[in-house]
Amino acid sequence: MASKFLCFTLLFINICTVDGYECYSSTRCLFNSTELRDIEFITSYYYNKIEFVRFSSDVGKYVGYTEFGMKNAEMWNNNPGQLAAMRAQKETYCQPNVGIWYANVLSKSVKPSVRLHSTMAPGRHHPAMLVCSVYDFYPKQIKVSWLRNGQETTSDITSTEEFANGDWLYQVHSHLEYIPRSGEKISCMVEHASLDKPLIINWGKYLSVSTHLYTACVSVHLCDSHLCVFSPAHA
């Protein structure tokens, strides 16, 4: 079977409150397509967070992981009716639910919106920083990279993890620290399942040190001196 990277999970919990002990079972379907051969049905039984017995459709029987679990596995494996019912779950339980997820969730995508802007880089080794903010995309998997004069760069970059908005959509932010060079072109490139081709956002026009950096002098009358602030100009 191909490696599975998607998971549909239903969790059923039974809690025993006597002396604080807990017992519960977890039923889940692992899959990477709607084809029956690419689906695995698993039911696990836990006691105080320790899995003691499991049924897997790939194995076709129960397997015990503790002495108590092995006794249960032997008893259930000797019950032809129970084994037949569990083996059928991949087709009767998993496959219909996998189809629903593919039709209503997994096949959908939302194109991201991208904002490229400058910010200060206090305490850093470089005088300038660009931020590429990518908003409201689905699914979660995305690649954000930086181009300098059309070539991908990997140095002086920090990025956040993709995090959820709470409405099925995600956002991510990538920061590039750089020393401005006259005539250099800097771009943010976004690759996502919803896009037919990479989305490239250019930072203004070609950089000009004289137009993108300035020194502003502000009078401070209270102390009868001048305060000079070095900052990037707005795009």
C-alpha positions in Angstrom: 0.0 0.0 0.0 1.2 3.5 -0.8 2.1 5.7 2.2 -0.9 7.3 3.8 -0.9 11.0 4.5 -4.6 11.7 5.2 -6.6 10.5 8.2 -10.3 10.4 9.0 -10.9 9.8 12.7 -13.8 9.1 14.9 -13.1 8.8 18.6 -15.3 7.0 21.1 -14.5 7.3 24.7 -15.7 5.3 27.7 -14.5 6.6 31.0 -14.3 4.5 34.2 -14.2 6.8 37.2 -13.5 4.1 39.8 -10.1 5.1 41.4 -9.5 7.4 38.5 -8.8 4.6 35.9 -9.7 5.3 32.3 -10.6 3.0 29.4 -11.4 4.1 25.9 -11.3 3.0 22.3 -10.3 4.8 19.1 -11.6 4.0 15.6 -10.0 5.6 12.6 -9.5 5.3 8.8 -6.2 6.0 7.2 -6.2 6.7 3.4 -4.6 8.4 0.5 -7.4 7.8 -2.1 -11.0 6.6 -2.2 -9.8 3.2 -3.5 -10.4 0.3 -1.1 -6.8 -0.9 -1.4 -5.6 2.5 -0.2 -7.7 2.5 3.0 -6.9 1.0 6.4 -9.4 0.5 9.2 -8.0 0.6 12.7 -9.6 0.1 16.1 -7.4 0.5 19.2 -8.3 -0.1 22.9 -6.5 1.9 25.6 -6.3 1.5 29.4 -4.7 4.5 31.3 -3.3 5.9 28.0 -1.6 2.5 27.1 -2.8 0.7 24.0 -3.3 -2.9 24.9 -5.0 -4.4 21.8 -5.6 -3.3 18.2 -7.5 -4.5 15.1 -6.1 -3.5 11.8 -7.6 -4.4 8.4 -4.1 -4.6 7.0 -3.3 -7.4 9.5 -6.8 -8.9 9.4 -6.9 -9.8 13.1 -6.5 -8.5 16.6 -3.0 -8.0 18.1 -2.3 -7.7 21.8 0.4 -5.5 23.3 0.1 -6.4 26.9 -0.7 -9.6 28.7 -4.3 -8.6 29.1 -4.4 -7.4 25.5 -3.1 -10.7 24.2 -5.7 -12.6 26.1 -8.4 -10.4 24.6 -6.9 -10.7 21.1 -6.8 -14.5 21.3 -10.5 -14.6 22.4 -11.7 -12.3 19.7 -9.6 -13.9 17.0 -11.3 -17.2 17.8 -14.7 -15.6 17.2 -15.3 -15.9 13.4 -18.4 -13.7 13.5 -16.6 -10.8 15.2 -13.6 -11.1 12.9 -15.8 -11.0 9.8 -17.6 -7.9 11.1 -14.4 -6.1 11.8 -12.8 -7.0 8.4 -15.9 -5.6 6.7 -15.6 -2.2 8.4 -13.0 -0.9 5.8 -15.7 -1.2 3.1 -18.9 -0.5 5.1 -17.5 2.3 7.4 -14.3 3.8 6.0 -15.0 3.9 2.3 -18.3 5.9 2.4 -16.8 8.4 4.9 -13.6 8.8 2.8 -15.8 9.5 -0.2 -17.6 12.2 1.7 -14.4 13.9 2.8 -13.0 13.9 -0.7 -16.2 15.3 -2.2 -16.8 18.0 0.4 -13.4 18.9 1.9 -10.2 17.4 0.4 -10.9 18.2 -3.2 -11.6 21.9 -2.4 -9.0 24.7 -2.5 -9.0 28.4 -1.8 -6.5 30.7 -3.5 -4.3 32.8 -1.2 -4.0 36.5 -1.0 -0.5 37.9 -0.7 0.8 41.2 0.8 4.4 42.2 0.5 5.5 45.0 2.7 8.6 46.5 4.4 9.3 46.7 8.1 12.2 47.7 10.4 14.7 45.1 11.5 15.8 46.4 14.9 18.8 44.7 16.4 19.5 42.8 13.2 22.6 42.6 11.0 20.8 44.1 8.0 19.2 47.6 7.8 16.1 46.4 5.9 13.4 43.7 6.1 10.6 42.6 3.8 7.6 40.6 5.0 5.6 38.4 2.7 2.2 37.7 4.3 0.0 35.0 2.8 -3.6 34.9 3.9 -6.8 32.8 3.6 -5.7 29.7 1.7 -6.7 26.0 1.8 -5.4 23.3 2.0 -2.7 24.0 4.5 0.3 22.9 2.5 2.1 25.8 0.8 5.5 27.0 -0.2 6.7 30.6 0.2 10.1 31.5 -1.2 12.2 34.6 -2.0 13.8 35.6 -5.3 16.6 38.0 -5.8 17.0 39.0 -9.4 15.0 36.0 -10.4 17.1 33.5 -8.4 15.8 31.7 -5.3 17.6 32.7 -2.1 17.6 30.7 1.2 19.7 32.9 3.5 18.5 35.5 6.0 15.0 34.1 5.9 12.7 33.3 8.8 9.2 32.0 8.4 6.3 31.1 10.6 4.4 27.8 10.6 1.1 27.7 8.7 -1.5 28.4 11.4 -5.3 28.2 11.2 -7.6 31.2 11.2 -10.4 29.1 12.8 -12.5 29.1 9.6 -10.7 26.2 7.7 -8.4 28.8 6.1 -4.7 29.3 6.9 -2.0 32.0 6.9 1.8 32.2 6.9 4.4 34.9 7.1 8.0 34.9 5.7 10.6 37.6 6.5 13.7 38.4 4.4 16.5 40.5 5.9 18.6 42.2 3.2 21.1 45.0 2.4 19.6 47.1 -0.3 21.6 47.1 -3.6 20.9 49.5 -6.4 19.1 47.9 -9.3 18.2 44.6 -7.4 14.8 43.1 -7.9 13.3 41.2 -4.9 10.2 39.0 -5.2 8.1 36.7 -3.0 7.0 33.5 -4.8 4.0 31.5 -3.5 3.2 27.9 -4.6 -0.1 26.3 -3.7 -2.5 23.6 -4.9 -5.1 26.3 -5.8 -2.7 28.0 -8.2 -2.1 27.0 -11.8 1.4 28.5 -11.6 3.5 30.1 -8.9 2.3 33.5 -7.8 5.2 36.0 -7.9 4.9 39.4 -6.1 7.6 42.0 -6.9 8.7 44.5 -4.3 8.1 47.9 -6.0 10.4 48.6 -8.9 14.0 47.7 -9.0 15.6 48.8 -5.8 17.4 52.1 -5.7 19.4 52.9 -2.6 18.7 56.6 -3.0 14.9 56.2 -3.3 14.3 53.4 -0.8 16.4 54.6 2.1 16.4 58.1 3.6 17.6 59.8 6.7 15.1 62.0 8.5 16.2 64.6 11.1 13.7 65.5 13.7 14.2 68.5 16.0 13.9 67.7 19.7 13.5 71.2 21.3 13.3 70.0 24.9 17.0 69.0 24.9 18.0 71.4 22.2 19.5 68.7 20.0 18.6 66.7 16.9 17.6 63.1 16.5 18.4 61.4 13.2 16.3 58.3 12.3 17.5 55.9 9.6 14.5 54.0 8.0 13.3 52.5 4.8 11.0 54.5 2.6 7.5 53.1 1.8 7.0 51.4 -1.4 
